[in-house]
Amino acid sequence: MKGFWEIKLNIFVGNMSNYFIAGIQQVGIGVPNVHEAFKWYRQHFGMDIPIFEEAAEAKLMLPYTGGKPHSRHAILAINLKGGGGFEIWQYTSRTPQPATFQTNLGDLGLFVAKIKSENVQVSFDFLKGKGVTMISDVVTSPDGGNHFFIKDLYGNIFEIVEGKDWFTKGVKTTGGPVGMIIGVSDIERSKKFYAEILGYDKIIYDKEGEFDDFKKLPGGNVKCRRVLLTHTKPRTASFAQMFGSSYIELVQVNNYTPRKIFENRYWGDLGFIHLCFDIRNMQALKETCEKAGHPFTVDGGSGFEMGEAAGHFTYIEDPDGTLIEFVETKKIPIMKKWGWYLDLRKRSPEKPVPAWMLKTLKMNRVKD
């Protein structure tokens, strides 16, 4: 079965040759207090290097904010060990709202963020020692890997998984996010979407039943089908070596009618608000998304600036309405104190940024 699906999924990735995906750039997290959240994430996950911080009005997300602009405060933080970042996002013009119901495994949307670790047991002991809410002990996934689940101070669920690749040394055993568990209503349709547009063309496992490693999650006793996807080819483009490999785990539940996690709420409310990919060549990506039946729902334009960074951002929806963001980075600060910025408009789309240059971002580290 695995070989069959690898062949079938490979059919869908041919259109990717005109654009480049560097990897998961960040996971957006709606929080009630941006600075409290940033402190927690750097102290527990090592997300201690801010790429930008900005308080401004979000004018371009109107389809997902009730048709009105709202003020917000956001920090994009990374862990230089590798993986993506967190876009920590707080409404300041309104009170961010939680879900009005208990979200369960299989509910539609971004349910769990995957964080990579160089030693899962050491990460478990560290986080437990810090008083973090531990959902599970170290358990085994269907592919034989060790992992465990925790909650942050706001109740967001994170899965600590075995890391496969690393960019540089860091202050914690964990790196950044390397994937998500996403609730879907039709796995076959969602597999096609994540392969065709995002290149997740390889199936690591495809299993159905009740799973011991899921049982401690909310709603985890349900019978479900779970499919773990990754990409056959290494990612390319500017920051690929830092972001590394990534994974999408799709979960479809049986005997339970799932609800949308962001049902009757705004983008930016509490929880995981989007999954963002760093890309090059937005126009080619736009054409591919349109052909696949998933056109941009938001297009921020090529001149968008956010704090010290600048780029072109867009959004699409997956088949269940989950928000996927794309960012074509134009400029990021390398050493803010000396006014050194990396201008990616002057670089070839597929050419990686030199590792030594990205490693100098450690000069911006926030220490506690």
C-alpha positions as a Markdown table, in Angstrom:
| # | Residue | x | y | z |
|---|---|---|---|---|
| 1 | Met | 0.0 | 0.0 | 0.0 |
| 2 | Lys | 2.8 | 2.4 | 0.9 |
| 3 | Gly | 4.5 | 1.9 | -2.5 |
| 4 | Phe | 1.2 | 2.5 | -4.3 |
| 5 | Trp | 0.5 | 5.7 | -2.6 |
| 6 | Glu | 4.1 | 7.0 | -3.0 |
| 7 | Ile | 3.6 | 6.5 | -6.7 |
| 8 | Lys | 0.2 | 8.1 | -6.8 |
| 9 | Leu | 1.3 | 11.1 | -4.7 |
| 10 | Asn | 4.3 | 11.7 | -6.8 |
| 11 | Ile | 2.0 | 12.5 | -9.7 |
| 12 | Phe | 0.9 | 15.6 | -8.0 |
| 13 | Val | 4.2 | 17.4 | -7.4 |
| 14 | Gly | 5.2 | 18.2 | -10.9 |
| 15 | Asn | 4.0 | 21.8 | -10.8 |
| 16 | Met | 6.4 | 22.7 | -8.0 |
| 17 | Ser | 9.4 | 23.1 | -10.3 |
| 18 | Asn | 8.7 | 26.8 | -10.8 |
| 19 | Tyr | 8.7 | 27.7 | -7.1 |
| 20 | Phe | 10.8 | 26.7 | -4.2 |
| 21 | Ile | 9.6 | 25.8 | -0.7 |
| 22 | Ala | 12.3 | 26.2 | 2.0 |
| 23 | Gly | 10.3 | 24.6 | 4.7 |
| 24 | Ile | 8.0 | 25.4 | 7.5 |
| 25 | Gln | 8.8 | 29.0 | 8.4 |
| 26 | Gln | 6.6 | 29.3 | 11.4 |
| 27 | Val | 3.5 | 28.3 | 13.3 |
| 28 | Gly | 1.2 | 31.1 | 14.2 |
| 29 | Ile | -0.1 | 31.0 | 17.8 |
| 30 | Gly | -2.8 | 33.3 | 19.1 |
| 31 | Val | -2.1 | 34.2 | 22.7 |
| 32 | Pro | -3.6 | 36.5 | 25.4 |
| 33 | Asn | -0.2 | 38.0 | 26.3 |
| 34 | Val | 2.5 | 38.2 | 23.7 |
| 35 | His | 5.5 | 38.9 | 26.0 |
| 36 | Glu | 4.4 | 36.3 | 28.6 |
| 37 | Ala | 4.2 | 33.8 | 25.7 |
| 38 | Phe | 7.5 | 34.7 | 24.2 |
| 39 | Lys | 9.2 | 34.3 | 27.6 |
| 40 | Trp | 7.6 | 30.8 | 28.1 |
| 41 | Tyr | 8.5 | 29.6 | 24.6 |
| 42 | Arg | 12.2 | 30.7 | 25.0 |
| 43 | Gln | 12.5 | 29.3 | 28.5 |
| 44 | His | 10.9 | 25.9 | 27.6 |
| 45 | Phe | 11.6 | 25.4 | 23.9 |
| 46 | Gly | 14.6 | 27.7 | 23.3 |
| 47 | Met | 12.7 | 30.0 | 20.9 |
| 48 | Asp | 14.9 | 32.9 | 21.9 |
| 49 | Ile | 15.8 | 34.8 | 18.8 |
| 50 | Pro | 13.3 | 37.5 | 17.7 |
| 51 | Ile | 13.3 | 38.1 | 14.0 |
| 52 | Phe | 10.8 | 40.9 | 14.3 |
| 53 | Glu | 8.5 | 42.5 | 16.9 |
| 54 | Glu | 5.7 | 44.9 | 15.9 |
| 55 | Ala | 2.6 | 46.5 | 17.2 |
| 56 | Ala | 0.3 | 47.6 | 14.4 |
| 57 | Glu | -3.1 | 47.2 | 12.7 |
| 58 | Ala | -3.8 | 44.0 | 10.8 |
| 59 | Lys | -5.5 | 45.5 | 7.7 |
| 60 | Leu | -5.2 | 42.7 | 5.2 |
| 61 | Met | -6.8 | 39.7 | 7.0 |
| 62 | Leu | -10.4 | 41.0 | 6.7 |
| 63 | Pro | -11.9 | 37.7 | 5.3 |
| 64 | Tyr | -10.9 | 36.2 | 8.7 |
| 65 | Thr | -11.4 | 39.1 | 11.1 |
| 66 | Gly | -15.0 | 39.9 | 10.7 |
| 67 | Gly | -14.4 | 42.3 | 7.8 |
| 68 | Lys | -12.7 | 44.8 | 10.0 |
| 69 | Pro | -9.0 | 45.6 | 10.7 |
| 70 | His | -7.8 | 44.9 | 14.2 |
| 71 | Ser | -4.8 | 46.0 | 16.2 |
| 72 | Arg | -2.3 | 43.4 | 17.3 |
| 73 | His | 1.2 | 42.8 | 18.7 |
| 74 | Ala | 3.3 | 40.1 | 17.2 |
| 75 | Ile | 6.8 | 38.6 | 17.7 |
| 76 | Leu | 8.4 | 36.1 | 15.3 |
| 77 | Ala | 10.9 | 34.0 | 17.3 |
| 78 | Ile | 13.2 | 31.2 | 16.2 |
| 79 | Asn | 15.5 | 28.5 | 17.7 |
| 80 | Leu | 18.8 | 28.5 | 15.9 |
| 81 | Lys | 19.2 | 24.7 | 16.4 |
| 82 | Gly | 16.8 | 24.4 | 13.5 |
| 83 | Gly | 13.1 | 24.0 | 12.6 |
| 84 | Gly | 10.6 | 26.7 | 12.0 |
| 85 | Gly | 9.7 | 29.6 | 14.3 |
| 86 | Phe | 6.7 | 30.8 | 16.3 |
| 87 | Glu | 4.7 | 33.8 | 15.2 |
| 88 | Ile | 3.3 | 34.8 | 18.6 |
| 89 | Trp | 0.3 | 36.9 | 18.0 |
| 90 | Gln | -1.9 | 38.9 | 20.3 |
| 91 | Tyr | -5.0 | 41.0 | 19.6 |
| 92 | Thr | -4.8 | 44.4 | 21.3 |
| 93 | Ser | -8.1 | 45.9 | 20.0 |
| 94 | Arg | -10.2 | 43.0 | 21.2 |
| 95 | Thr | -10.1 | 40.2 | 23.7 |
| 96 | Pro | -8.9 | 37.0 | 21.8 |
| 97 | Gln | -11.4 | 34.2 | 22.2 |
| 98 | Pro | -10.9 | 30.6 | 23.0 |
| 99 | Ala | -12.9 | 27.8 | 21.4 |
| 100 | Thr | -16.4 | 27.5 | 23.0 |
| 101 | Phe | -16.1 | 23.7 | 23.1 |
| 102 | Gln | -13.5 | 21.1 | 24.1 |
| 103 | Thr | -11.4 | 20.5 | 20.9 |
| 104 | Asn | -10.7 | 16.9 | 20.3 |
| 105 | Leu | -8.4 | 14.7 | 18.2 |
| 106 | Gly | -9.8 | 14.8 | 14.7 |
| 107 | Asp | -11.5 | 18.2 | 15.0 |
| 108 | Leu | -10.8 | 20.1 | 11.8 |
| 109 | Gly | -7.7 | 22.3 | 11.8 |
| 110 | Leu | -4.3 | 22.6 | 13.4 |
| 111 | Phe | -4.5 | 20.4 | 16.6 |
| 112 | Val | -0.9 | 19.8 | 17.7 |
| 113 | Ala | 2.4 | 21.4 | 16.8 |
| 114 | Lys | 5.4 | 19.0 | 16.4 |
| 115 | Ile | 8.6 | 20.2 | 18.0 |
| 116 | Lys | 11.9 | 18.3 | 17.3 |
| 117 | Ser | 14.2 | 17.1 | 20.0 |
| 118 | Glu | 17.8 | 15.7 | 19.9 |
| 119 | Asn | 16.9 | 13.5 | 22.9 |
| 120 | Val | 13.3 | 12.9 | 23.6 |
| 121 | Gln | 13.8 | 11.5 | 27.1 |
| 122 | Val | 16.0 | 14.4 | 28.2 |
| 123 | Ser | 13.5 | 16.8 | 26.8 |
| 124 | Phe | 10.7 | 15.0 | 28.7 |
| 125 | Asp | 12.7 | 15.1 | 32.0 |
| 126 | Phe | 13.5 | 18.8 | 31.5 |
| 127 | Leu | 10.0 | 19.9 | 30.8 |
| 128 | Lys | 8.5 | 17.8 | 33.6 |
| 129 | Gly | 11.1 | 19.3 | 35.9 |
| 130 | Lys | 9.9 | 22.8 | 34.9 |
| 131 | Gly | 6.4 | 22.0 | 36.0 |
| 132 | Val | 5.0 | 21.8 | 32.5 |
| 133 | Thr | 1.6 | 20.0 | 32.1 |
| 134 | Met | 2.6 | 16.6 | 30.7 |
| 135 | Ile | -0.2 | 14.9 | 28.7 |
| 136 | Ser | 1.6 | 11.6 | 28.2 |
| 137 | Asp | 4.8 | 9.8 | 29.1 |
| 138 | Val | 7.3 | 9.0 | 26.4 |
| 139 | Val | 5.4 | 6.7 | 24.0 |
| 140 | Thr | 6.1 | 5.0 | 20.7 |
| 141 | Ser | 4.5 | 6.2 | 17.4 |
| 142 | Pro | 3.5 | 3.8 | 14.6 |
| 143 | Asp | 6.9 | 4.3 | 12.9 |
| 144 | Gly | 8.7 | 3.3 | 16.1 |
| 145 | Gly | 9.9 | 6.8 | 17.1 |
| 146 | Asn | 9.7 | 8.1 | 20.7 |
| 147 | His | 7.5 | 11.1 | 21.4 |
| 148 | Phe | 5.3 | 12.7 | 24.0 |
| 149 | Phe | 2.7 | 15.4 | 24.4 |
| 150 | Ile | 2.5 | 18.5 | 26.6 |
| 151 | Lys | 0.4 | 21.6 | 27.1 |
| 152 | Asp | 1.8 | 25.1 | 27.2 |
| 153 | Leu | 0.6 | 27.7 | 29.7 |
| 154 | Tyr | -2.5 | 28.4 | 27.5 |
| 155 | Gly | -3.5 | 24.8 | 26.9 |
| 156 | Asn | -2.0 | 24.5 | 23.3 |
| 157 | Ile | -0.8 | 21.0 | 22.7 |
| 158 | Phe | 2.8 | 20.2 | 21.5 |
| 159 | Glu | 4.3 | 16.9 | 20.5 |
| 160 | Ile | 8.0 | 16.5 | 21.1 |
| 161 | Val | 9.4 | 14.2 | 18.4 |
| 162 | Glu | 12.8 | 12.8 | 17.4 |
| 163 | Gly | 14.7 | 15.3 | 15.3 |
| 164 | Lys | 16.4 | 14.2 | 12.1 |
| 165 | Asp | 18.6 | 17.2 | 11.2 |
| 166 | Trp | 20.1 | 20.1 | 13.0 |
| 167 | Phe | 21.4 | 23.5 | 12.0 |
| 168 | Thr | 23.6 | 24.6 | 14.9 |
| 169 | Lys | 23.9 | 24.3 | 18.7 |
| 170 | Gly | 21.3 | 25.8 | 20.9 |
| 171 | Val | 20.4 | 26.3 | 24.6 |
| 172 | Lys | 17.8 | 23.5 | 24.8 |
| 173 | Thr | 17.5 | 20.0 | 23.6 |
| 174 | Thr | 14.6 | 21.0 | 21.5 |
| 175 | Gly | 14.5 | 22.9 | 18.2 |
| 176 | Gly | 11.6 | 24.6 | 16.5 |
| 177 | Pro | 8.4 | 23.3 | 15.0 |
| 178 | Val | 8.7 | 20.6 | 12.2 |
| 179 | Gly | 5.1 | 19.8 | 11.5 |
| 180 | Met | 1.5 | 19.6 | 12.7 |
| 181 | Ile | -1.2 | 17.1 | 13.5 |
| 182 | Ile | -4.2 | 18.3 | 11.4 |
| 183 | Gly | -7.7 | 17.1 | 11.7 |
| 184 | Val | -9.4 | 16.5 | 8.3 |
| 185 | Ser | -12.7 | 15.2 | 7.0 |
| 186 | Asp | -11.4 | 13.3 | 4.0 |
| 187 | Ile | -7.8 | 12.0 | 4.2 |
| 188 | Glu | -7.7 | 11.1 | 0.5 |
| 189 | Arg | -8.6 | 14.6 | -0.5 |
| 190 | Ser | -6.2 | 16.2 | 2.0 |
| 191 | Lys | -3.3 | 13.9 | 1.0 |
| 192 | Lys | -3.7 | 15.2 | -2.6 |
| 193 | Phe | -3.7 | 18.8 | -1.4 |
| 194 | Tyr | -0.6 | 18.6 | 0.8 |
| 195 | Ala | 1.3 | 16.6 | -1.9 |
| 196 | Glu | 0.2 | 18.7 | -4.9 |
| 197 | Ile | 0.9 | 22.2 | -3.5 |
| 198 | Leu | 3.3 | 21.6 | -0.6 |
| 199 | Gly | 5.3 | 18.6 | -1.8 |
| 200 | Tyr | 4.4 | 16.1 | 1.0 |
| 201 | Asp | 4.6 | 13.2 | -1.4 |
| 202 | Lys | 6.0 | 10.4 | 0.9 |
| 203 | Ile | 3.9 | 8.3 | 3.3 |
| 204 | Ile | 5.8 | 7.3 | 6.4 |
| 205 | Tyr | 2.8 | 5.4 | 7.7 |
| 206 | Asp | -0.9 | 5.0 | 7.0 |
| 207 | Lys | -2.7 | 3.3 | 9.9 |
| 208 | Glu | -6.2 | 2.9 | 11.1 |
| 209 | Gly | -7.5 | 1.9 | 14.6 |
| 210 | Glu | -7.3 | 3.0 | 18.1 |
| 211 | Phe | -3.8 | 4.2 | 19.1 |
| 212 | Asp | -2.1 | 3.9 | 22.5 |
| 213 | Asp | 0.1 | 6.9 | 21.9 |
| 214 | Phe | -3.0 | 9.1 | 21.2 |
| 215 | Lys | -5.1 | 7.9 | 24.2 |
| 216 | Lys | -4.1 | 10.7 | 26.6 |
| 217 | Leu | -5.0 | 13.4 | 24.1 |
| 218 | Pro | -8.5 | 15.0 | 24.3 |
| 219 | Gly | -10.8 | 12.7 | 22.4 |
| 220 | Gly | -7.8 | 10.3 | 21.8 |
| 221 | Asn | -9.8 | 7.1 | 22.5 |
| 222 | Val | -11.6 | 7.4 | 19.2 |
| 223 | Lys | -11.0 | 5.1 | 16.3 |
| 224 | Cys | -9.3 | 7.0 | 13.5 |
| 225 | Arg | -7.1 | 6.8 | 10.5 |
| 226 | Arg | -3.7 | 8.6 | 10.7 |
| 227 | Val | -1.3 | 9.3 | 7.9 |
| 228 | Leu | 2.2 | 10.8 | 8.4 |
| 229 | Leu | 3.6 | 12.6 | 5.4 |
| 230 | Thr | 7.0 | 14.0 | 4.6 |
| 231 | His | 8.8 | 15.2 | 1.4 |
| 232 | Thr | 10.9 | 12.9 | -0.7 |
| 233 | Lys | 13.3 | 15.6 | -1.9 |
| 234 | Pro | 15.2 | 17.8 | 0.5 |
| 235 | Arg | 13.8 | 21.4 | 0.6 |
| 236 | Thr | 15.7 | 24.1 | -1.3 |
| 237 | Ala | 15.9 | 27.9 | -1.3 |
| 238 | Ser | 17.1 | 30.5 | 1.1 |
| 239 | Phe | 16.6 | 29.0 | 4.6 |
| 240 | Ala | 16.0 | 25.3 | 3.8 |
| 241 | Gln | 19.1 | 24.2 | 5.8 |
| 242 | Met | 17.9 | 25.9 | 8.9 |
| 243 | Phe | 14.2 | 24.8 | 8.6 |
| 244 | Gly | 15.2 | 21.1 | 7.8 |
| 245 | Ser | 12.7 | 18.3 | 7.2 |
| 246 | Ser | 9.1 | 18.6 | 8.1 |
| 247 | Tyr | 6.0 | 16.5 | 8.5 |
| 248 | Ile | 2.2 | 16.6 | 8.2 |
| 249 | Glu | 0.1 | 14.1 | 10.1 |
| 250 | Leu | -3.5 | 13.9 | 9.0 |
| 251 | Val | -6.1 | 12.4 | 11.3 |
| 252 | Gln | -9.6 | 11.5 | 10.3 |
| 253 | Val | -11.9 | 10.1 | 13.0 |
| 254 | Asn | -14.6 | 7.5 | 12.9 |
| 255 | Asn | -17.9 | 7.5 | 14.9 |
| 256 | Tyr | -17.4 | 11.2 | 15.8 |
| 257 | Thr | -18.6 | 14.3 | 13.9 |
| 258 | Pro | -15.6 | 16.7 | 14.0 |
| 259 | Arg | -16.1 | 20.4 | 14.4 |
| 260 | Lys | -13.9 | 23.2 | 13.1 |
| 261 | Ile | -11.4 | 24.3 | 15.7 |
| 262 | Phe | -11.9 | 27.9 | 14.7 |
| 263 | Glu | -15.6 | 27.7 | 14.3 |
| 264 | Asn | -17.3 | 31.1 | 14.9 |
| 265 | Arg | -13.9 | 32.7 | 15.8 |
| 266 | Tyr | -11.4 | 35.0 | 14.1 |
| 267 | Trp | -8.0 | 34.3 | 12.8 |
| 268 | Gly | -5.7 | 35.5 | 15.6 |
| 269 | Asp | -7.9 | 34.2 | 18.4 |
| 270 | Leu | -6.4 | 31.7 | 20.9 |
| 271 | Gly | -4.7 | 28.6 | 19.5 |
| 272 | Phe | -2.8 | 27.6 | 16.4 |
| 273 | Ile | -3.9 | 30.2 | 13.8 |
| 274 | His | -1.9 | 29.1 | 10.7 |
| 275 | Leu | 0.9 | 27.0 | 9.3 |
| 276 | Cys | 3.4 | 29.1 | 7.3 |
| 277 | Phe | 5.8 | 28.1 | 4.6 |
| 278 | Asp | 8.8 | 30.1 | 3.4 |
| 279 | Ile | 8.8 | 30.1 | -0.4 |
| 280 | Arg | 10.4 | 31.8 | -3.5 |
| 281 | Asn | 8.5 | 32.8 | -6.7 |
| 282 | Met | 5.0 | 33.7 | -5.4 |
| 283 | Gln | 3.6 | 34.1 | -8.9 |
| 284 | Ala | 4.3 | 30.5 | -9.9 |
| 285 | Leu | 2.9 | 29.3 | -6.6 |
| 286 | Lys | -0.3 | 31.4 | -7.2 |
| 287 | Glu | -0.8 | 29.7 | -10.6 |
| 288 | Thr | -0.3 | 26.2 | -9.1 |
| 289 | Cys | -2.8 | 27.0 | -6.3 |
| 290 | Glu | -5.4 | 28.3 | -8.7 |
| 291 | Lys | -5.0 | 25.2 | -10.9 |
| 292 | Ala | -5.4 | 23.0 | -7.9 |
| 293 | Gly | -8.7 | 24.8 | -6.9 |
| 294 | His | -7.2 | 26.6 | -3.9 |
| 295 | Pro | -6.7 | 30.2 | -4.9 |
| 296 | Phe | -5.2 | 32.8 | -2.6 |
| 297 | Thr | -7.8 | 34.1 | -0.2 |
| 298 | Val | -5.5 | 36.9 | 1.1 |
| 299 | Asp | -2.7 | 38.5 | -0.8 |
| 300 | Gly | -0.6 | 41.0 | 1.1 |
| 301 | Gly | 1.3 | 42.3 | -1.9 |
| 302 | Ser | 5.0 | 42.4 | -2.4 |
| 303 | Gly | 5.7 | 45.5 | -0.4 |
| 304 | Phe | 4.5 | 44.4 | 3.0 |
| 305 | Glu | 6.7 | 45.2 | 6.0 |
| 306 | Met | 6.5 | 43.8 | 9.5 |
| 307 | Gly | 8.8 | 45.4 | 12.0 |
| 308 | Glu | 12.4 | 45.1 | 10.7 |
| 309 | Ala | 11.4 | 42.3 | 8.2 |
| 310 | Ala | 9.7 | 42.6 | 4.8 |
| 311 | Gly | 8.2 | 40.2 | 2.3 |
| 312 | His | 5.1 | 39.1 | 0.4 |
| 313 | Phe | 2.6 | 37.0 | 2.2 |
| 314 | Thr | -0.5 | 35.1 | 1.0 |
| 315 | Tyr | -3.0 | 32.6 | 2.4 |
| 316 | Ile | -4.9 | 29.6 | 1.0 |
| 317 | Glu | -7.3 | 27.2 | 2.7 |
| 318 | Asp | -6.8 | 23.4 | 2.8 |
| 319 | Pro | -9.9 | 21.3 | 1.9 |
| 320 | Asp | -11.4 | 21.8 | 5.4 |
| 321 | Gly | -10.6 | 25.6 | 5.6 |
| 322 | Thr | -7.4 | 25.3 | 7.6 |
| 323 | Leu | -5.2 | 28.4 | 6.9 |
| 324 | Ile | -1.9 | 27.9 | 5.2 |
| 325 | Glu | 0.3 | 30.9 | 4.9 |
| 326 | Phe | 3.1 | 31.5 | 2.4 |
| 327 | Val | 5.8 | 34.1 | 2.9 |
| 328 | Glu | 8.3 | 35.1 | 0.2 |
| 329 | Thr | 10.9 | 36.8 | 2.4 |
| 330 | Lys | 12.5 | 40.0 | 1.0 |
| 331 | Lys | 14.5 | 41.3 | 3.9 |
| 332 | Ile | 15.4 | 40.2 | 7.5 |
| 333 | Pro | 17.6 | 41.8 | 10.1 |
| 334 | Ile | 20.9 | 39.9 | 10.7 |
| 335 | Met | 22.5 | 42.2 | 13.2 |
| 336 | Lys | 20.1 | 44.9 | 14.3 |
| 337 | Lys | 22.6 | 46.9 | 16.3 |
| 338 | Trp | 24.8 | 47.5 | 13.3 |
| 339 | Gly | 22.0 | 47.9 | 10.8 |
| 340 | Trp | 22.9 | 44.7 | 8.8 |
| 341 | Tyr | 20.0 | 43.4 | 6.8 |
| 342 | Leu | 19.9 | 40.4 | 4.4 |
| 343 | Asp | 18.2 | 41.5 | 1.1 |
| 344 | Leu | 17.0 | 38.3 | -0.5 |
| 345 | Arg | 15.8 | 40.1 | -3.7 |
| 346 | Lys | 19.4 | 40.2 | -4.8 |
| 347 | Arg | 19.8 | 36.4 | -4.5 |
| 348 | Ser | 19.0 | 33.5 | -6.8 |
| 349 | Pro | 15.7 | 31.9 | -5.6 |
| 350 | Glu | 17.2 | 28.4 | -5.1 |
| 351 | Lys | 20.4 | 29.5 | -3.6 |
| 352 | Pro | 20.7 | 28.9 | 0.2 |
| 353 | Val | 21.8 | 31.7 | 2.5 |
| 354 | Pro | 25.3 | 30.9 | 3.8 |
| 355 | Ala | 25.1 | 29.1 | 7.1 |
| 356 | Trp | 27.7 | 31.4 | 8.8 |
| 357 | Met | 25.4 | 34.4 | 8.0 |
| 358 | Leu | 22.4 | 32.8 | 9.6 |
| 359 | Lys | 24.4 | 31.7 | 12.6 |
| 360 | Thr | 25.2 | 35.3 | 13.4 |
| 361 | Leu | 21.5 | 35.7 | 14.3 |
| 362 | Lys | 22.6 | 34.4 | 17.7 |
| 363 | Met | 23.8 | 37.9 | 18.4 |
| 364 | Asn | 20.1 | 38.9 | 18.7 |
| 365 | Arg | 19.4 | 36.1 | 21.3 |
| 366 | Val | 17.2 | 37.2 | 24.3 |
| 367 | Lys | 18.7 | 35.8 | 27.5 |
| 368 | Asp | 16.8 | 35.2 | 30.8 |
